[in-house]
Amino acid sequence: MAARRTSRKGPEKIAGREYGFGAFANGKALPFKGKGELPAMGWNSWNAFGSGNTQELTKQMADAMVRLELDKAGYAYLVLDDGCYRAQRVDERISNEEVKFPDGFAALSDYVHGKGLKFGMYNDIGTNLCAGAAVGTCGHEDLDAQSYVEWGVDFLKVDNCYYPWDNATFSDRTNARYTYAPNIRGIRVSTGGSEIRQSAEDGCFRGQGGYLHRGGYATNIGTFDGTNTGVTPLGERSGELVFAVRAREEGTCTLCVEYATGQEEGVGQWLQIAVGEKEDEIRYFDGFLPPTEDPEAFVWSEPVEIFLKKGENLVRLMNHRRQENVLNSYAALSESLDSVKPGNDIVLSICEWGKTQPQNWGYKVGNSWRILNDITFQVGADGDPGRARWAGDGTDSITSQYNKAVVMDEFAGLDRGWNDPDMLVIGMDGISLTMSRTHMTMWCMMNAPLMLGIDLRRVEKGDELWKIMANREVIALNQDPLGVQAKRISCSLEEENPDSVYITNNERVDVLAKPLADGDVALLFVNVSEKDWQQEIAVDAERIVKYIGHKMTARDRFLDAQVYRLTDLWTGTVTQERSGIFSVWQLEACGCAAYRIRPS
């Protein structure tokens, strides 16, 4: 696989059909991606220190991981987040910030590896990092790959802050022109001496997002921005305007589009024209249309040659570039790593915060993908633990992340990768021990990457925080070799479809079930509410099998068992259940009850 660079002049031609929207659902990862990685476990510097991390602090964290025996519990990666590079490239290369990291990254990597740990770093697919340093990988993927391999990097977290081909976090908002189609009023097809005209009203919308404006034109054709809460991650998260065009004879003809452009969320300038279903489509146009005076100043495009078969043809007008461009950029970095280090085993953590719906495409190149913006924006500093919260309106809470991730189980797996609801906030101000235990259990049940964010100097082996982070029985769920994310099988607010309805109302109790490699089942009762729950919540073996039986290794043995052995994963208490009904009668606010159930 050859190293390559993306361009800083404009979006590139998509590298191949396998990088395009039509291939998202085929289940095939790109050839340079490693296979079968369980969720990564480690420590990341951001929540503890923000951009204030240093070489000395990093060494202290490495020392602490070993002293606390967190490495023996499975925490392997020590990851430098933002704030570690010089503000500018030197001879096109990224390099260490000389005051905070005076000995360089290779020496620090050697120190971390000398502790028996793995070394991780951070970058961004845009031009700049989120904290501002102008050292993003865009246009430098080949050189950065060489640096990371030379430094012995085992893990890369890659952000999406200053991405030039989308209105990313700190990018120009008018960059929406790249990721939305123009407003469309109609099409004109000239074929065989005749002309076919269809208005937007004659077409139909596929997927979600696009709609017919009261002005008689189609608008909002693009991909939903998934950065925030409130919109389900399930279903087709992008939209198209589709026309059925009937040709009298097979042959080449011309298509003109009546359009008007904009540079704002919902209306852009980039149009894709394809004929056929997405799996075997032929694209005839993929680029900018000339700008118009405003989003309602409609003009006709220049003719585009297309080929139609005799009879009915599917002509699709769309813009899937929000997803395709980002996949292409992450792929360019991963391909370059593979070219420098064939058989590339560097873990790639995609961190574009769910913006481009990475649950659809992330598995093709990444080991995990963030599903929302940050879990906290009040990060710590040396001596300050930072602050997090259990619930809130934005993404910056434990439950905001959980509420979305819990219905995304079908996107995850050993053959794909993992939904990432961001780092653990255990030990931050605002998070109680009860919240921390529940938070840890939810993340383990959902096969989320387990990245500690606490200043480990605040932890002593055997204290309450340590007991939560190092609970091997709970961690075993996350690292179970079967690699199946738990499914929500019951919810006090949703009887019919608890596994697929996105719920943001926290006044509820959820029940999650997770099949394990040895035939056991992990069962979690979680009180999402901040009020005590005093009411029976029960599920039986048949309900468990109904939802996860197709993924269990011993379905019939579980269903037909005469006795079930229940181990409480937080107290160690062992009980037996003969009825096949598993229940709790009360749960404290933000609390949980977690069991490993063994049939016999």
Secondary structure, DSSP 8 states (H G I E B T S, - for coil): -------SSS----S-GGGSGGGGGG----TTS-------EEEESHHHHGGG--HHHHHHHHHHHHHTTTTTTT--EEE--SS-B-SB-BTTB--B-TTTSTT-HHHHHHHHHHTT-EEEEEEESSSS-TT--B--STT-HHHHHHHHHHTT--EEEEE-TT-TTTT-TTS-GGGGGGTB--EEEEEEEEETTEEEEEEGGGSEEEESS-EE-TTS-EE--BB---SSSSS-S-S--BEEEEEEEEESSSEEEEEEEEEE--SBTTB-SEEEEEES-GGG-EEEEEEE----SSTT--EE---EEEEE-SEEEEEEEE--HHHHHHHHHHHHHHHHHHHHSSS---EEEE-STTTT-TTTTGGGT-SEEE-SS-S-SB--BTTB--B--S--SSS-SHHHHHHHHTT-GGG-BTTTBEEE-----TTSBT--HHHHHHHHHHHHHTT--EEE-S-GGG--TTSHHHHHHT-HHHHHHHT-TT----EEEEETTBSS-TTT------SSEEEEEEE-TTS-EEEEEEE-SSS-EEEEEEEEHHHHHHHHGGG-SSHHHHHT-S-EEEEETTT--EEEESSSEEEEEEE-TT-EEEEEEEE-
